[in-house]
């Protein structure tokens, strides 16, 4: 369907993309959202505009609906945080600065497109240290090997290159426990302070966030912690350790007192999957505690004590998918599950895909994503050879993953798009990842990853899991996404629904 260009959004071939309005226009928009008397109306207006635009794109109706629900939930989550007072003026200003620079034009992005034929990755995920004060069962970053730490100068250079060479304005920090990072007399917040135009999402267990850390987070203003929980208090303590839930509650209190926006991060396993988004859990974290957003990571059998039996079953995965979209739609809470939200981000975002990311760990290993523990490069070796992070785009292992993404659903015609509910080359299509590993020989980043490749039961188990998920989820994709007769734009703005009918 051909459409006229929107003043904010436009269609770019087969995918909708944001036009880059000026930083001044973006600041004006967010200032309107900041004004309490008109904020509710502004949010509702933006909600209708996004829904109407996505309705007119070439995207499959179900994909357009999921994109719309995700974007509107982000708008309403900010609205909720500002109304509740859990976002301080300083923190909101930090977000305004990030938004103005992230969505405004940047010469580095244009230069990257010219050089590599695609938009640059949108961010990096960096784990600067493996040091951690907890010993969580099934930790993806867990390993028998000694903890490692990136030097501050290397950490800072990576972030600086991301800004200068990609025009990126967002960084994700993981671990280990990021707030335990120390190098060259500096810590994590020193990095954030040195890059005020970036916004940092930090995955943390929350136990290190005392009053002084919360105050400093408030002063820096460009960091949001995503604190790990496993559902209710007993479930959290069972996996993370006795008393951890109480420490997380203390961290929430310190962050609320300082107006630091925070969210939660949850690992869905076979044991807690149906608890994570129960009415009780959703009400507690988002309404009572003031969490702004939630990330759901379905357990991946990597790292410490990897166990295929901890993965959610295909049936649980479908129930989680149904429940997640119901909460997003009815509660307007921003949630992302990088498997079940594949429809909202057009599949896998690993290996430096446009808008996607690479992962760099404490040893400098560069992997396609956090959950593929096989390194195509090492940042220390790359820098020693005179390279930059742009050279990651030339690594054949990463390039072949991007090609698979394009063929699978990222750059295909809508009717040729494969199932975006199971978009992962590791857990959903392990035969694909295995063939790429055999072809390119990326290095396992720890002993556990090396063992997995030599374990026939692990390989056969993942292959069987992918087949079982296909049996359950492929009919959902066909009937609820590929079928254009199915009206998947549920609860769309009234005007859009009326026009469709």
C-alpha positions as CSV (number, residue, x, y, z in Angstrom):
1,X,0.0,0.0,0.0
2,X,1.5,3.3,-1.0
3,X,1.1,6.1,1.5
4,X,2.1,9.7,1.8
5,X,5.1,10.5,4.0
6,X,4.3,11.4,7.6
7,X,6.0,14.5,9.1
8,X,7.5,12.3,11.8
9,X,7.6,8.9,10.2
10,X,8.1,7.6,6.7
11,X,8.1,4.3,4.9
12,X,11.6,3.2,3.8
13,X,11.2,0.4,1.3
14,X,9.8,-2.6,3.3
15,X,10.3,-1.2,6.8
16,X,8.9,1.9,8.6
17,X,11.7,4.1,10.0
18,X,11.9,7.3,11.9
19,X,12.6,10.5,10.0
20,X,15.1,12.5,11.9
21,X,13.5,15.7,13.0
22,X,15.7,18.4,14.5
23,X,16.8,18.2,18.1
24,X,14.9,21.4,18.7
25,X,11.6,19.8,17.5
26,X,12.2,16.8,19.7
27,X,12.9,18.9,22.7
28,X,9.7,20.8,22.1
29,X,7.7,17.5,21.8
30,X,9.1,16.1,25.1
31,X,8.6,19.5,26.8
32,X,4.9,19.2,25.9
33,X,4.9,15.8,27.4
34,X,6.5,17.3,30.5
35,X,3.7,19.8,31.0
36,X,1.3,18.2,33.5
37,X,-1.9,19.9,32.4
38,X,-1.6,18.8,28.7
39,X,0.6,15.7,29.1
40,X,-2.3,13.2,29.1
41,X,-3.8,14.7,25.9
42,X,-0.4,14.8,24.2
43,X,0.2,11.1,25.0
44,X,-3.2,10.2,23.6
45,X,-2.6,12.2,20.5
46,X,0.8,10.6,19.9
47,X,-0.8,7.2,20.5
48,X,-3.4,7.8,17.8
49,X,-0.7,9.2,15.4
50,X,1.5,6.1,15.8
51,X,-1.3,3.7,15.4
52,X,-2.6,5.4,12.3
53,X,0.8,5.5,10.6
54,X,1.6,1.8,11.3
55,X,-1.8,0.8,10.1
56,X,-0.9,2.3,6.7
57,X,2.5,0.6,6.3
58,X,3.2,-2.6,4.2
59,X,3.8,-4.5,7.4
60,X,1.6,-7.5,8.2
61,X,-1.3,-6.4,10.4
62,X,-0.1,-8.3,13.4
63,X,3.4,-6.9,13.1
64,X,2.0,-3.4,12.8
65,X,-0.2,-4.0,15.9
66,X,2.7,-5.3,18.0
67,X,4.9,-2.3,17.0
68,X,2.1,0.1,17.9
69,X,1.4,-1.6,21.3
70,X,5.1,-1.4,22.1
71,X,5.5,2.2,21.2
72,X,2.3,3.3,23.0
73,X,3.3,1.4,26.1
74,X,6.6,3.3,26.2
75,X,4.7,6.6,26.0
76,X,2.2,5.7,28.7
77,X,5.0,4.3,30.9
78,X,6.8,7.7,30.9
79,X,3.4,9.3,31.5
80,X,2.9,7.1,34.5
81,X,6.4,7.7,35.9
82,X,6.1,11.5,35.6
83,X,2.6,11.5,37.1
84,X,3.8,9.3,40.1
85,X,6.8,11.5,40.6
86,X,9.3,8.6,40.2
87,X,11.2,10.5,37.5
88,X,12.9,13.6,38.8
89,X,13.3,16.7,36.7
90,X,17.0,16.0,36.4
91,X,16.4,12.4,35.2
92,X,13.8,13.6,32.7
93,X,16.2,16.3,31.4
94,X,18.7,13.5,30.9
95,X,16.2,11.6,28.8
96,X,15.3,14.7,26.8
97,X,19.0,15.2,25.9
98,X,19.3,11.6,24.9
99,X,16.2,11.7,22.8
100,X,17.2,14.9,21.0
101,X,20.6,13.5,20.1
102,X,19.5,10.0,19.4
103,X,16.7,10.9,16.9
104,X,18.3,13.9,15.5
105,X,20.6,13.8,12.4
106,X,24.2,12.7,12.8
107,X,26.9,12.7,10.1
108,X,28.4,9.5,11.5
109,X,25.3,7.6,10.6
110,X,25.3,8.9,7.1
111,X,29.0,8.0,6.7
112,X,28.4,4.5,8.0
113,X,25.6,3.9,5.6
114,X,27.8,5.0,2.7
115,X,30.6,2.7,3.9
116,X,28.6,-0.4,4.8
117,X,25.4,-0.2,2.9
118,X,23.2,-0.3,6.1
119,X,22.4,1.9,9.1
120,X,24.9,1.4,12.0
121,X,24.1,-0.7,15.0
122,X,22.0,1.2,17.5
123,X,24.0,0.3,20.6
124,X,26.5,-2.0,22.3
125,X,26.0,-4.3,25.2
126,X,29.1,-4.2,27.4
127,X,29.9,-6.3,30.4
128,X,32.9,-4.5,31.9
129,X,33.4,-6.9,34.8
130,X,32.4,-10.5,35.7
131,X,32.8,-9.7,39.4
132,X,29.5,-10.4,41.2
133,X,28.4,-10.6,44.8
134,X,25.7,-13.2,44.0
135,X,25.8,-16.8,42.8
136,X,22.5,-17.2,40.9
137,X,21.5,-20.6,39.6
138,X,21.8,-20.8,35.8
139,X,23.5,-17.4,35.4
140,X,24.3,-16.9,31.7
141,X,27.5,-15.0,32.6
142,X,28.5,-17.6,35.2
143,X,31.7,-19.6,34.5
144,X,34.3,-21.6,36.4
145,X,37.0,-19.2,35.2
146,X,38.5,-16.3,37.1
147,X,36.7,-12.9,36.9
148,X,37.9,-10.5,34.3
149,X,37.6,-6.7,34.0
150,X,38.0,-4.3,31.1
151,X,40.4,-1.5,31.8
152,X,38.7,1.9,32.2
153,X,40.6,3.3,29.2
154,X,39.3,0.4,26.9
155,X,35.8,0.7,28.3
156,X,35.7,4.4,27.7
157,X,37.2,4.1,24.2
158,X,34.6,1.6,23.2
159,X,31.8,3.9,24.3
160,X,33.5,6.9,22.6
161,X,33.8,5.1,19.3
162,X,30.2,4.0,19.5
163,X,29.3,7.7,19.7
164,X,31.7,9.0,17.2
165,X,31.6,6.3,14.5
166,X,28.0,5.1,14.8
167,X,26.2,8.2,16.1
168,X,24.8,5.9,18.8
169,X,23.3,7.5,21.9
170,X,22.4,4.4,23.9
171,X,24.5,1.8,25.7
172,X,23.5,-1.3,27.6
173,X,25.7,-2.4,30.5
174,X,25.5,-5.9,32.0
175,X,27.8,-8.2,34.0
176,X,28.7,-9.6,36.4
177,X,27.4,-6.8,38.7
178,X,28.1,-3.5,36.9
179,X,28.1,-1.5,40.1
180,X,31.1,-3.5,41.3
181,X,33.2,-2.3,38.3
182,X,36.5,-0.6,39.3
183,X,39.5,0.1,37.1
184,X,42.1,2.8,37.1
185,X,40.4,4.5,40.0
186,X,37.2,4.8,38.1
187,X,33.8,3.1,38.3
188,X,30.7,2.7,36.0
189,X,29.2,6.1,36.8
190,X,32.4,7.8,35.8
191,X,31.9,6.4,32.3
192,X,28.3,7.6,32.3
193,X,29.4,11.1,33.5
194,X,32.0,11.3,30.7
195,X,29.3,10.7,28.1
196,X,26.4,12.9,29.0
197,X,24.7,12.6,25.6
198,X,24.4,8.8,26.0
199,X,21.7,7.1,27.9
200,X,22.8,3.9,29.8
201,X,20.5,1.0,30.7
202,X,22.3,-1.0,33.4
203,X,21.2,-4.6,34.3
204,X,22.0,-5.0,38.0
205,X,21.0,-7.3,40.9
206,X,20.2,-4.1,42.8
207,X,22.0,-5.2,46.0
208,X,24.8,-2.6,45.6
209,X,22.4,0.3,45.1
210,X,22.4,2.0,48.5
211,X,21.5,5.6,49.3
212,X,24.8,7.0,48.1
213,X,24.7,5.2,44.8
214,X,21.1,6.3,44.2
215,X,22.1,9.9,44.9
216,X,24.9,9.7,42.4
217,X,22.7,8.2,39.8
218,X,20.3,11.1,40.3
219,X,23.2,13.6,39.9
220,X,24.5,11.9,36.7
221,X,20.9,11.7,35.2
222,X,21.6,9.5,32.2
223,X,21.4,6.0,33.8
224,X,18.4,3.8,34.4
225,X,18.9,0.5,36.4
226,X,17.0,-2.6,35.4
227,X,16.9,-4.7,38.6
228,X,16.7,-8.4,38.4
229,X,13.8,-10.2,40.1
230,X,12.3,-13.6,39.5
231,X,8.7,-12.9,40.3
232,X,7.5,-12.9,44.0
233,X,9.8,-12.8,47.0
234,X,10.2,-16.5,47.6
235,X,11.0,-17.2,43.9
236,X,13.5,-14.4,43.8
237,X,15.3,-15.6,46.9
238,X,15.2,-19.2,45.8
239,X,17.3,-18.3,42.7
240,X,19.3,-15.3,43.9
241,X,19.9,-16.1,47.5
242,X,18.2,-15.6,50.9
243,X,17.5,-12.0,51.6
244,X,18.1,-10.6,48.1
245,X,14.5,-9.7,47.6
246,X,14.6,-7.5,50.7
247,X,17.7,-5.8,49.4
248,X,16.0,-5.1,46.1
249,X,13.1,-3.5,47.9
250,X,15.6,-1.2,49.7
251,X,17.1,-0.3,46.3
252,X,13.7,0.5,44.9
253,X,13.1,2.8,47.9
254,X,16.4,4.7,47.4
255,X,15.7,5.1,43.7
256,X,12.2,6.4,44.2
257,X,13.4,8.8,46.8
258,X,16.0,10.3,44.3
259,X,13.6,10.2,41.3
260,X,15.8,7.8,39.4
261,X,13.7,5.9,36.8
262,X,14.1,2.1,37.1
263,X,12.7,-1.1,35.7
264,X,12.9,-4.8,36.3
265,X,14.6,-7.6,34.5
266,X,13.1,-11.1,34.8
267,X,14.4,-14.5,33.6
268,X,11.6,-16.8,32.5
269,X,12.3,-20.5,33.4
270,X,10.1,-23.6,33.4
271,X,9.7,-23.0,37.1
272,X,8.5,-19.4,37.2
273,X,7.2,-18.7,33.7
274,X,3.5,-18.5,34.7
275,X,4.2,-16.4,37.8
276,X,6.2,-13.6,36.1
277,X,3.3,-11.7,34.6
278,X,0.6,-12.7,37.1
279,X,-1.8,-10.0,38.2
280,X,-0.2,-10.0,41.6
281,X,3.3,-9.5,40.2
282,X,2.4,-6.9,37.6
283,X,0.4,-4.9,40.2
284,X,3.2,-5.1,42.8
285,X,6.2,-4.0,40.6
286,X,4.6,-1.6,38.2
287,X,1.8,0.0,40.3
288,X,3.0,-0.3,43.9
289,X,6.8,-0.1,43.5
290,X,6.9,2.2,40.5
291,X,8.9,0.2,38.0
292,X,8.8,2.1,34.7
293,X,9.5,-0.9,32.4
294,X,10.2,-4.6,32.3
295,X,12.6,-6.9,30.3
296,X,11.9,-10.6,30.1
297,X,14.7,-13.0,29.1
298,X,13.7,-16.5,28.5
299,X,16.3,-18.8,30.1
300,X,19.1,-19.8,27.7
301,X,21.1,-22.9,28.4
302,X,24.6,-21.2,28.6
303,X,27.0,-20.3,31.4
304,X,27.0,-21.7,34.9
305,X,25.4,-25.2,35.2
306,X,23.5,-24.8,31.9
307,X,20.4,-27.0,31.8
308,X,18.0,-27.5,28.9
309,X,15.4,-28.6,31.4
310,X,15.2,-25.0,32.7
311,X,14.0,-23.6,29.3
312,X,10.3,-22.7,29.1
313,X,8.3,-25.3,27.3
314,X,6.8,-24.4,23.9
315,X,3.4,-24.3,25.5
316,X,4.6,-22.0,28.3
317,X,6.3,-19.8,25.7
318,X,3.0,-19.3,23.9
319,X,1.2,-18.6,27.2
320,X,3.9,-16.0,28.1
321,X,3.5,-14.4,24.6
322,X,-0.3,-14.2,25.1
323,X,0.0,-12.8,28.5
324,X,2.7,-10.3,27.7
325,X,0.7,-8.7,24.9
326,X,-2.4,-8.6,27.0
327,X,-0.5,-6.7,29.8
328,X,1.0,-4.3,27.3
329,X,-2.4,-3.7,25.7
330,X,-4.6,-3.4,28.8
331,X,-2.1,-2.0,31.3
332,X,0.0,0.0,28.9
333,X,3.2,-1.1,30.5
334,X,6.4,-1.3,28.5
335,X,7.5,-4.9,28.3
336,X,10.0,-6.6,26.0
337,X,10.8,-10.3,25.6
338,X,13.4,-10.7,22.9
339,X,11.8,-13.9,21.7
340,X,8.1,-13.1,22.0
341,X,8.8,-9.4,21.0
342,X,10.4,-10.5,17.8
343,X,7.4,-9.2,15.9
344,X,8.0,-5.7,17.3
345,X,11.7,-5.5,16.3
346,X,11.5,-7.6,13.1
347,X,13.4,-10.6,14.5
348,X,17.0,-11.1,15.8
349,X,18.9,-7.9,16.5
350,X,22.3,-9.5,17.0
351,X,25.7,-9.2,15.1
352,X,25.5,-5.5,14.3
353,X,22.2,-5.5,12.4
354,X,20.8,-2.0,11.6
355,X,19.6,-0.7,14.9
356,X,20.9,-3.8,16.7
357,X,24.0,-4.6,18.6
358,X,27.2,-6.5,19.4
359,X,28.2,-7.8,22.8
360,X,31.6,-7.2,24.4
361,X,32.5,-8.9,27.7
362,X,35.1,-8.4,30.4
363,X,37.8,-10.3,28.5
364,X,37.2,-8.2,25.4
365,X,35.5,-11.0,23.6
366,X,33.0,-9.8,20.9
367,X,30.0,-12.1,20.3
368,X,26.9,-11.6,18.2
369,X,24.7,-11.2,21.3
370,X,24.7,-11.8,25.0
371,X,23.3,-15.3,24.5
372,X,25.6,-16.6,21.8
373,X,28.8,-17.4,23.7
374,X,31.1,-17.7,20.6
375,X,33.4,-14.8,19.8
376,X,34.1,-13.7,16.3
377,X,36.7,-11.1,17.5
378,X,38.4,-9.7,20.5
379,X,38.4,-6.0,21.1
380,X,42.0,-6.0,22.5
381,X,43.3,-7.8,19.5
382,X,41.3,-5.5,17.2
383,X,42.7,-2.3,18.9
384,X,46.3,-3.7,18.9
385,X,46.0,-4.1,15.1
386,X,45.0,-0.5,14.7
387,X,41.3,-1.2,14.2
388,X,38.1,0.3,15.5
389,X,34.6,-1.1,16.3
390,X,33.7,-0.5,12.7
391,X,36.0,-3.4,11.8
392,X,33.5,-5.7,13.5
393,X,31.3,-5.3,10.5
394,X,33.9,-7.1,8.4
395,X,34.0,-10.3,10.5
396,X,32.5,-13.1,8.3
397,X,30.8,-14.8,11.3
398,X,28.8,-11.7,12.1
399,X,28.2,-10.9,8.4
400,X,26.7,-14.3,7.8
401,X,24.4,-13.9,10.8
402,X,23.2,-10.6,9.4
403,X,22.5,-12.2,6.0
404,X,20.5,-14.9,7.7
405,X,18.5,-12.2,9.5
406,X,17.8,-10.4,6.2
407,X,16.6,-13.6,4.5
408,X,14.6,-14.8,7.5
409,X,12.4,-11.7,8.0
410,X,14.3,-8.4,8.5
411,X,14.4,-7.4,4.8
412,X,11.9,-9.7,3.2
413,X,8.6,-8.9,1.7
414,X,5.9,-9.2,4.4
415,X,4.3,-12.3,2.9
416,X,7.8,-14.0,2.7
417,X,8.6,-13.2,6.4
418,X,9.3,-16.3,8.5
419,X,8.0,-16.7,12.0
420,X,9.1,-13.7,14.1
421,X,7.8,-15.3,17.3
422,X,10.8,-17.7,17.1
423,X,13.5,-15.5,15.7
424,X,16.6,-16.7,17.6
425,X,19.4,-18.5,15.6
426,X,20.6,-20.1,18.8
427,X,17.6,-21.5,20.6
428,X,15.0,-21.6,17.7
429,X,17.3,-22.5,14.8
430,X,20.3,-24.1,16.3
431,X,21.1,-26.0,13.1
432,X,21.7,-22.6,11.5
433,X,24.0,-21.4,14.3
434,X,25.8,-24.7,14.4
435,X,26.6,-24.5,10.7
436,X,27.9,-21.0,11.0
437,X,30.1,-22.0,14.0
438,X,31.5,-24.9,11.9
439,X,32.2,-22.6,9.0
440,X,33.8,-19.7,10.7
441,X,35.3,-21.2,13.9
442,X,34.4,-18.5,16.5
443,X,36.0,-19.0,19.8
444,X,34.0,-20.3,22.8
445,X,34.2,-17.5,25.5
446,X,34.4,-20.0,28.4
447,X,34.7,-23.7,29.2
448,X,31.0,-24.1,29.4
449,X,30.5,-22.9,25.8
450,X,33.2,-25.2,24.7
451,X,31.7,-28.2,26.5
452,X,28.3,-27.5,24.9
453,X,29.6,-27.8,21.4
454,X,31.1,-31.2,22.3
455,X,28.0,-32.5,24.0
456,X,25.7,-34.5,21.7
457,X,22.8,-34.4,24.2
458,X,23.0,-30.6,24.3
459,X,23.0,-30.3,20.5
460,X,20.2,-32.8,20.0
461,X,18.2,-31.2,22.8
462,X,18.4,-27.7,21.2
463,X,17.5,-29.1,17.8
464,X,14.5,-31.0,19.3
465,X,13.4,-27.9,21.2
466,X,13.4,-25.8,18.0
467,X,11.2,-28.4,16.3
468,X,8.8,-28.5,19.2
469,X,8.5,-24.7,19.3
470,X,7.9,-24.7,15.6
471,X,5.0,-27.1,16.0
472,X,3.3,-24.9,18.6
473,X,4.2,-21.4,17.3
474,X,4.2,-21.7,13.5
475,X,0.4,-22.1,13.4
476,X,0.1,-18.9,15.5
477,X,2.3,-17.1,13.0
478,X,0.3,-18.3,10.0
479,X,-3.1,-17.6,11.4
480,X,-2.6,-14.5,13.4
481,X,0.1,-12.7,11.5
482,X,0.3,-13.9,7.9
483,X,-3.4,-14.0,7.4
484,X,-4.2,-10.5,6.2
485,X,-8.0,-11.1,6.8
486,X,-7.3,-11.3,10.5
487,X,-7.7,-7.9,12.1
488,X,-4.8,-7.9,14.5
489,X,-4.9,-4.2,15.3
490,X,-6.8,-4.8,18.5
491,X,-7.9,-1.7,20.4
492,X,-6.4,0.5,17.7
493,X,-7.3,4.2,17.8
494,X,-11.0,4.6,17.0
495,X,-10.5,6.5,13.8
496,X,-8.1,3.9,12.4
497,X,-10.5,1.0,13.3
498,X,-13.4,2.8,11.7
499,X,-11.4,3.4,8.5
500,X,-10.4,-0.3,8.3
501,X,-14.0,-1.4,8.5
